[in-house]
Amino acid sequence: MHGRQKKERTAEEEAAKEKERCKKVAAYRYAMGLILSKREKKELDEELLKITGQVLASNPDISTLWNIRKEVLTVLKETDFTNFSDVVVQKELDFSEFCLKSNPKSYGAWHHRVWLMRETNFSKVTSELKLCAKYLEYDDRNFHCWDYRRYLVENCSEVTLEQEFDFTTEKISSNFSNFSSWHLRSKILPKLPRDFLDEELELIRNAVFTDPKDQSAWFYHRWLLRSQLPTESPYLIAAQYSFTRLILTFSSKAPTPSQLGVKVVGTDKKIEGIKWTNPWSNTCSKLWECELQDENKNISVQADSSSMMRNFGNMPLSMKIGDIMRNFPNYFDTETEEKNDKLLNLLKEEIAWVQELQELEPDVKWPICTLIMLMRMVDFVGYKQSILTHLDSLMKLDSKRVNYYLDLRSKYLIEWKLVECSNTNTHGLDELLLDLSGLNLTALYYPERMCFHTKIDLSNNALKNCEPFRALVNCKELNLSGNELPKSKLKKTIKGLENLKIEC
């Protein structure tokens, strides 16, 4: 116990304890040897259940023994299913609960109950829900128990979502810091027939005004608002055709264009056997390129779904050699995309009360983090200065995560710069200098939107990672002076450069 002085053992006591430990180790080794021997001989019988039970009773975290019990139980089930479902399963549940009393967070014991439920088609789900409720009374943060309960809810039709929703409300009301309860709520809410948004926002406000330092309700708030945003499939935002090379850029990470239903049609017919690659050899990427075997003066990029071509009028993209066709949206994800009036008004209301709380609790980071998210959702360009000010505050309040906030700052600065560049560009992309110098960038975001630029200035930043530069496939002049980049990796990463400045 805390505050109690540790009592030193005498030499005789130490010797006695060591003797007892050696005795337990010997017994454990003997039992394990016997268990593995019987298993090897295929002696999957009641005796094996008894021996594994003796070992698990003292240490319920030996997953191998739980698996051996499953092998024995499978044999018993095949031999006499009625006895298995009526007698054996209940004994196993009782034994598993006995093990949980010594360790309520035993992975093996909880996983064993999952297996038993599957084997009996959830016939005992009512009693299992009561057991979960009992163990959550002991410890309402036992995530093993919460995971098991969520598994029962998701896989058994006898459990109503409304009942579970009420259960999470009860648990949250007794403890706003119950993260697992908020999490289960997020799994149930989308499946309920009516809209609970107003009630949920009120519950969140009660929680965060009660304890603004607790992250549970803030995380749920973030999830709830993001769940109101539309979900979008990847769509084409830019393309370049030069001789036999075709480059496609998508709005979000996507599998190969062929898997998305994108086709390339040459002068006479569809071009077959296209091998798509990306600079990082990932299965999903925003940037894909291919080498066409034959030179075609004109090609057409088509898609099975017209929504894939939404940024180009839902029409096929006709291109000739040397064409760069792009229509980058002035947003970067669903958070920064333009909202409808109803959602916009809701988000503005959220900003108002979070600002009020932030003024009351200026030294708490969660209201500030939430304000940044909300401001990005409402008008990420208009709130530029406020977002930067809040990031500065976070770096002072939460110094252990300063590098994370610096990366966020880099992401937002690049977004604003790319929007500014898109709005002012009246020339061809190949003539445009993308200037991202002197911004103290610690990470390079959206390199796929930079892949068509031939001149890029990234000097006087704090970049350390070379991998994003693989996307700069058209860049001829690149200034990386004043960064902390390893020169040896740079030369291997960036190909086709004519002028590279890398002085420190």
TAFENJO-V343876 format. One record per residue. RES is the residue in three letters. PHI is phi in whole degrees, 0 to 359 (* if undefined). PSI is psi in degrees with one decimal (* if undefined). OMEGA is omega in radians with two decimals (* if undefined). Layout:
res/phi/psi/omega
RES/PHI/PSI/OMEGA
RES/PHI/PSI/OMEGA
This chain:
res/phi/psi/omega
MET/*/151.9/3.13
HIS/294/138.3/3.08
GLY/89/-8.2/3.14
ARG/263/137.0/-3.13
GLN/284/134.4/-3.13
LYS/290/131.7/-3.13
LYS/273/125.8/3.13
GLU/285/135.4/3.11
ARG/276/149.5/3.05
THR/281/168.2/3.13
ALA/299/-38.1/3.13
GLU/294/-39.8/3.13
GLU/293/-40.6/3.10
GLU/297/-41.6/3.14
ALA/295/-41.7/3.14
ALA/295/-39.8/3.14
LYS/293/-40.1/3.12
GLU/295/-38.4/3.12
LYS/296/-41.1/3.12
GLU/295/-40.8/3.13
ARG/297/-44.1/3.13
CYS/298/-36.3/3.12
LYS/295/-41.9/3.12
LYS/294/-40.9/3.13
VAL/297/-42.3/3.14
ALA/297/-42.8/3.13
ALA/295/-40.2/3.13
TYR/296/-45.2/-3.13
ARG/296/-39.8/3.12
TYR/296/-46.0/-3.12
ALA/296/-43.9/-3.14
MET/295/-38.7/3.10
GLY/298/-42.5/3.13
LEU/294/-42.3/-3.14
ILE/298/-49.4/-3.09
LEU/293/-32.7/3.10
SER/294/-45.8/3.13
LYS/296/-37.3/3.13
ARG/294/-41.7/-3.14
GLU/296/-32.7/3.14
LYS/275/2.9/-3.13
LYS/65/27.9/3.10
GLU/272/71.1/-3.09
LEU/270/84.0/-3.00
ASP/228/-175.5/-3.12
GLU/299/-35.1/-3.14
GLU/297/-38.5/3.12
LEU/294/-36.7/3.05
LEU/299/-41.6/-3.10
LYS/295/-45.0/-3.09
ILE/292/-45.2/3.11
THR/298/-34.9/3.12
GLY/296/-38.4/3.13
GLN/296/-40.0/-3.14
VAL/287/-44.6/-3.12
LEU/294/-29.2/3.13
ALA/298/-31.1/3.12
SER/267/-23.5/3.10
ASN/211/92.8/-3.04
PRO/281/8.8/-3.05
ASP/256/19.8/3.10
ILE/265/95.4/-3.02
SER/297/-30.7/3.13
THR/302/-40.5/-3.11
LEU/290/-37.0/3.06
TRP/298/-39.1/3.13
ASN/292/-36.7/3.09
ILE/295/-39.7/3.08
ARG/300/-39.4/3.11
LYS/298/-38.4/3.12
GLU/297/-42.7/3.12
VAL/295/-45.0/-3.11
LEU/296/-33.8/3.10
THR/297/-40.2/3.09
VAL/296/-44.0/3.14
LEU/296/-36.2/3.12
LYS/295/-43.1/-3.13
GLU/291/-28.5/-3.12
THR/283/-45.0/-3.09
ASP/210/92.3/-3.05
PHE/294/-38.7/-3.12
THR/298/-47.6/3.12
ASN/296/-37.1/3.13
PHE/299/-50.6/-3.06
SER/286/-32.0/-3.07
ASP/271/-32.7/-3.01
VAL/242/-55.2/-3.00
VAL/297/-45.5/-3.10
VAL/299/-42.7/3.13
GLN/296/-38.8/3.08
LYS/297/-39.7/3.13
GLU/293/-40.3/3.10
LEU/296/-40.9/3.11
ASP/296/-42.2/3.14
PHE/294/-42.4/3.11
SER/299/-40.6/3.11
GLU/294/-36.7/3.07
PHE/301/-41.9/3.11
CYS/293/-35.5/3.13
LEU/293/-26.0/3.11
LYS/294/-32.5/3.10
SER/276/-29.0/3.09
ASN/213/92.5/-3.10
PRO/296/-10.1/-3.13
LYS/244/32.6/3.12
SER/284/115.7/3.11
TYR/303/-47.3/-3.06
GLY/299/-43.1/-3.10
ALA/294/-43.0/3.13
TRP/291/-41.6/3.12
HIS/296/-32.6/3.11
HIS/295/-38.1/3.11
ARG/293/-37.0/3.07
VAL/301/-46.4/-3.13
TRP/298/-42.9/-3.14
LEU/297/-38.4/3.11
MET/296/-42.5/3.13
ARG/296/-41.5/-3.08
GLU/292/-22.4/-3.11
THR/247/14.6/3.10
ASN/56/39.3/3.05
PHE/59/33.9/-3.09
SER/292/-22.1/-3.10
LYS/249/29.8/-3.03
VAL/295/-33.1/-3.11
THR/298/-47.3/3.13
SER/292/-30.8/3.13
GLU/291/-37.9/3.09
LEU/295/-37.1/3.09
LYS/294/-39.2/3.10
LEU/297/-42.2/3.11
CYS/300/-44.7/3.14
ALA/300/-38.8/3.14
LYS/295/-45.5/-3.11
TYR/289/-27.5/3.08
LEU/283/-17.8/2.97
GLU/289/-38.2/3.10
TYR/294/-44.5/-3.09
ASP/210/101.7/-3.06
ASP/285/0.4/3.07
ARG/250/14.7/3.12
ASN/288/94.1/-3.02
PHE/291/-21.9/3.05
HIS/297/-44.1/3.13
CYS/293/-41.4/3.10
TRP/298/-42.0/3.12
ASP/299/-41.3/3.14
TYR/294/-43.1/3.13
ARG/296/-42.3/3.12
ARG/297/-37.3/3.09
TYR/298/-43.6/3.13
LEU/297/-43.2/-3.11
VAL/296/-41.5/-3.06
GLU/284/-20.3/-3.00
ASN/242/0.1/-3.12
CYS/232/123.0/-3.09
SER/288/-16.6/-3.13
GLU/290/-21.5/-3.13
VAL/270/119.9/-3.13
THR/275/142.2/-3.14
LEU/295/-34.7/3.14
GLU/298/-40.3/3.12
GLN/296/-42.9/3.14
GLU/292/-35.7/3.09
PHE/298/-43.6/3.10
ASP/295/-35.8/3.13
PHE/296/-43.4/3.12
THR/294/-35.9/3.10
THR/299/-43.4/3.13
GLU/299/-44.8/-3.11
LYS/292/-39.9/3.13
ILE/292/-39.0/-3.13
SER/296/-31.6/3.13
SER/276/-20.5/3.14
ASN/202/100.3/-3.12
PHE/298/-17.9/-3.07
SER/272/10.2/-3.08
ASN/279/87.7/-3.05
PHE/299/-40.6/-3.11
SER/297/-35.2/3.12
SER/291/-41.8/3.05
TRP/300/-41.0/-3.11
HIS/296/-46.1/3.10
LEU/299/-37.0/3.11
ARG/299/-39.8/-3.14
SER/293/-24.5/3.10
LYS/279/-29.0/-3.08
ILE/275/-42.1/-2.98
LEU/307/-45.4/-3.11
PRO/296/-17.5/-3.09
LYS/265/-6.9/-3.12
LEU/280/148.5/-3.00
PRO/287/-25.4/-3.08
ARG/246/166.6/-3.08
ASP/275/121.5/-3.14
PHE/253/14.6/-2.96
LEU/302/-49.4/-3.09
ASP/297/-43.1/3.13
GLU/295/-38.3/-3.13
GLU/293/-41.0/3.12
LEU/296/-36.6/3.10
GLU/293/-41.5/3.10
LEU/298/-41.8/3.12
ILE/297/-44.2/3.14
ARG/300/-42.9/3.11
ASN/300/-40.7/-3.09
ALA/292/-48.0/-3.03
VAL/284/-28.1/3.05
PHE/285/-25.2/3.07
THR/287/-45.8/3.13
ASP/216/85.4/-3.08
PRO/294/-15.8/-3.13
LYS/277/-17.1/-3.12
ASP/280/131.4/-3.01
GLN/276/-16.1/-2.99
SER/303/-54.0/-3.11
ALA/293/-33.1/3.12
TRP/295/-41.0/3.11
PHE/295/-40.8/3.12
TYR/295/-38.8/3.10
HIS/300/-44.1/3.11
ARG/299/-45.7/3.13
TRP/297/-44.3/-3.07
LEU/299/-45.0/-3.13
LEU/290/-39.5/3.11
ARG/293/-27.6/3.12
SER/291/-15.6/3.11
GLN/276/-10.1/-3.12
LEU/277/149.9/3.13
PRO/290/150.2/3.04
THR/261/135.9/-3.07
GLU/234/142.0/3.00
SER/277/157.3/3.12
PRO/300/144.4/3.05
TYR/220/159.7/-3.04
LEU/285/132.2/3.11
ILE/238/-12.5/3.11
ALA/197/153.9/3.11
ALA/208/148.8/3.08
GLN/222/134.2/3.11
TYR/236/118.3/3.12
SER/224/109.9/-3.12
PHE/57/-107.1/-3.11
THR/255/6.0/-3.10
ARG/253/134.3/3.09
LEU/237/129.5/3.12
ILE/242/130.4/3.10
LEU/237/137.8/3.09
THR/240/135.0/-3.08
PHE/245/162.1/-3.07
SER/291/-26.6/3.12
SER/211/170.4/-3.10
LYS/300/135.1/-3.04
ALA/218/154.7/2.99
PRO/291/-174.7/-3.08
THR/303/147.5/3.12
PRO/306/-33.9/3.11
SER/299/-40.1/3.11
GLN/292/-25.2/3.11
LEU/276/-2.4/-3.13
GLY/87/17.6/3.11
VAL/275/132.3/3.13
LYS/237/148.8/3.07
VAL/245/120.6/-3.11
VAL/252/127.1/-3.14
GLY/276/-159.0/-3.10
THR/299/-38.8/-3.05
ASP/246/-33.9/-3.01
LYS/205/172.9/3.10
LYS/297/136.2/3.13
ILE/275/119.0/-3.08
GLU/266/163.8/3.00
GLY/68/27.6/-3.14
ILE/287/132.3/3.09
LYS/252/110.3/-3.11
TRP/271/137.7/3.09
THR/225/163.8/3.00
ASN/225/160.0/-3.01
PRO/299/-18.4/-3.07
TRP/250/1.0/-3.12
SER/58/34.8/3.11
ASN/272/158.6/3.09
THR/287/-28.3/3.07
CYS/232/140.8/-3.10
SER/202/155.9/3.02
LYS/278/-17.2/-3.06
LEU/238/124.2/3.10
TRP/229/144.7/3.10
GLU/219/157.3/3.11
CYS/212/156.4/3.04
GLU/254/117.0/3.11
LEU/279/136.4/-3.03
GLN/294/-38.0/-3.12
ASP/244/145.7/3.11
GLU/282/126.9/3.08
ASN/241/129.4/-3.13
LYS/296/-33.2/3.14
ASN/225/141.1/3.05
ILE/226/165.1/3.08
SER/229/125.4/3.07
VAL/266/118.0/-3.07
GLN/236/165.6/3.14
ALA/216/148.3/3.10
ASP/296/-34.1/3.14
SER/254/129.3/-3.13
SER/294/-26.8/-3.14
SER/295/-23.0/3.08
MET/298/-28.8/-3.10
MET/254/24.5/-3.03
ARG/301/-32.4/-3.13
ASN/282/-4.4/3.12
PHE/235/37.5/3.06
GLY/71/23.8/-3.13
ASN/58/26.7/-3.10
MET/242/154.6/3.04
PRO/303/152.7/-3.08
LEU/259/107.4/3.13
SER/272/126.8/-3.05
MET/225/147.0/3.00
LYS/243/166.5/-3.09
ILE/304/130.2/3.13
GLY/96/-7.0/-3.11
ASP/286/138.1/2.92
ILE/237/115.6/-3.12
MET/240/121.7/-3.11
ARG/217/149.6/3.06
ASN/213/69.2/-3.12
PHE/293/127.8/3.06
PRO/290/155.7/3.12
ASN/275/35.3/3.02
TYR/212/170.0/-2.99
PHE/235/-13.0/3.10
ASP/194/-178.1/-3.11
THR/293/-23.4/3.10
GLU/293/-40.7/-3.07
THR/266/-3.8/3.12
GLU/289/153.1/-3.13
GLU/298/137.6/-3.08
LYS/255/160.6/3.01
ASN/284/164.3/-3.02
ASP/299/-39.2/-3.10
LYS/297/-48.4/-3.14
LEU/292/-37.0/-3.14
LEU/297/-42.7/3.12
ASN/295/-38.7/3.10
LEU/298/-45.1/-3.12
LEU/295/-36.3/3.10
LYS/294/-37.0/3.07
GLU/296/-38.0/3.11
GLU/295/-40.7/3.10
ILE/301/-40.9/-3.07
ALA/299/-49.0/-3.08
TRP/283/-29.1/3.08
VAL/291/-37.7/3.06
GLN/297/-39.7/3.10
GLU/300/-44.9/3.13
LEU/293/-38.2/-3.14
GLN/296/-34.7/3.09
GLU/290/-33.4/3.10
LEU/285/-32.7/-3.09
GLU/234/69.6/-3.04
PRO/293/-17.5/-3.09
ASP/261/11.1/3.11
VAL/256/132.3/-3.01
LYS/279/-28.0/-2.98
TRP/295/-40.6/3.05
PRO/299/-35.3/-3.13
ILE/291/-44.6/3.09
CYS/302/-41.8/-3.12
THR/291/-38.4/3.10
LEU/298/-40.1/3.11
ILE/299/-45.9/3.12
MET/299/-46.3/-3.10
LEU/295/-41.0/3.14
MET/294/-37.0/3.06
ARG/295/-36.9/3.14
MET/291/-36.1/-3.08
VAL/279/-51.6/-3.11
ASP/196/88.1/-2.99
PHE/291/-21.8/3.07
VAL/275/-44.9/-3.11
GLY/296/-30.4/-3.12
TYR/266/18.3/-3.05
LYS/309/-53.3/-3.05
GLN/294/-38.5/3.12
SER/295/-40.9/3.14
ILE/297/-44.3/3.12
LEU/297/-39.9/3.12
THR/297/-42.9/3.13
HIS/294/-37.2/3.09
LEU/296/-39.5/3.08
ASP/299/-40.4/3.12
SER/296/-41.3/-3.14
LEU/296/-38.4/-3.14
MET/294/-27.7/3.09
LYS/278/-40.4/-3.10
LEU/285/-33.7/-2.99
ASP/232/65.1/-2.99
SER/295/-23.5/3.13
LYS/293/-21.6/-3.12
ARG/247/26.8/-3.07
VAL/299/-35.3/3.14
ASN/294/-35.2/3.08
TYR/297/-44.6/-3.13
TYR/291/-32.9/3.07
LEU/294/-38.4/3.08
ASP/294/-40.8/3.08
LEU/299/-44.7/3.11
ARG/302/-42.5/3.12
SER/299/-43.6/3.14
LYS/301/-46.8/-3.09
TYR/291/-39.3/3.12
LEU/298/-39.9/3.12
ILE/293/-40.2/3.09
GLU/302/-50.3/-3.11
TRP/298/-39.0/-3.12
LYS/292/-40.8/-3.14
LEU/292/-37.2/3.08
VAL/295/-44.0/3.11
GLU/299/-43.4/3.14
CYS/296/-41.5/-3.13
SER/295/-38.0/-3.10
ASN/286/-26.9/-3.06
THR/258/-8.8/-3.06
ASN/283/119.6/3.07
THR/240/3.2/-3.11
HIS/250/175.1/3.07
GLY/294/147.6/-3.10
LEU/298/-30.1/-3.10
ASP/290/-17.7/3.14
GLU/263/-6.7/-2.99
LEU/272/131.0/3.01
LEU/271/122.1/3.05
LEU/268/111.4/-3.06
ASP/257/106.5/3.08
LEU/241/30.9/-3.07
SER/278/152.1/3.00
GLY/64/25.4/-3.12
LEU/260/-0.4/-3.09
ASN/60/39.8/3.12
LEU/290/133.4/3.07
THR/257/-13.1/3.12
ALA/210/150.5/-3.13
LEU/254/110.8/3.12
TYR/259/157.9/3.08
TYR/57/43.1/3.12
PRO/297/-24.4/3.13
GLU/295/-24.5/3.10
ARG/277/-8.9/3.14
MET/258/-2.1/-2.96
CYS/291/-15.7/-3.12
PHE/264/-6.5/3.13
HIS/281/141.9/3.10
THR/261/-18.5/3.13
LYS/230/122.3/-3.12
ILE/225/130.9/3.11
ASP/247/109.5/3.10
LEU/243/25.9/-3.07
SER/288/157.8/3.06
ASN/57/47.4/3.00
ASN/240/-163.4/3.14
ALA/232/41.0/-3.11
LEU/285/140.5/-3.13
LYS/233/-20.4/-3.04
ASN/258/126.3/-3.11
CYS/274/-19.4/-2.97
GLU/304/-41.7/-3.13
PRO/300/-24.3/-3.09
PHE/292/-15.0/3.11
ARG/299/-23.7/-3.12
ALA/282/-14.1/-3.04
LEU/277/62.0/-2.96
VAL/286/-17.3/3.13
ASN/255/-3.1/-3.02
CYS/289/128.8/3.10
LYS/253/-32.4/3.13
GLU/235/120.5/-3.08
LEU/226/123.0/3.13
ASN/253/111.6/3.13
LEU/243/19.9/-3.14
SER/298/146.1/3.06
GLY/78/22.5/3.05
ASN/246/-178.7/-3.12
GLU/246/43.7/-3.05
LEU/268/139.9/3.09
PRO/288/118.8/-3.06
LYS/298/-36.1/-3.10
SER/298/-37.9/-3.14
LYS/284/-32.0/-3.10
LEU/301/-44.7/-3.07
LYS/294/-29.9/3.12
LYS/278/-27.2/-3.03
THR/278/-43.1/-3.01
ILE/259/120.6/-3.12
LYS/247/149.8/3.05
GLY/84/5.0/3.14
LEU/286/142.1/3.05
GLU/258/-27.2/-3.10
ASN/217/109.8/-3.14
LEU/238/121.3/3.08
LYS/254/122.0/-3.08
ILE/227/21.5/3.13
GLU/296/139.2/3.12
CYS/280/*/*
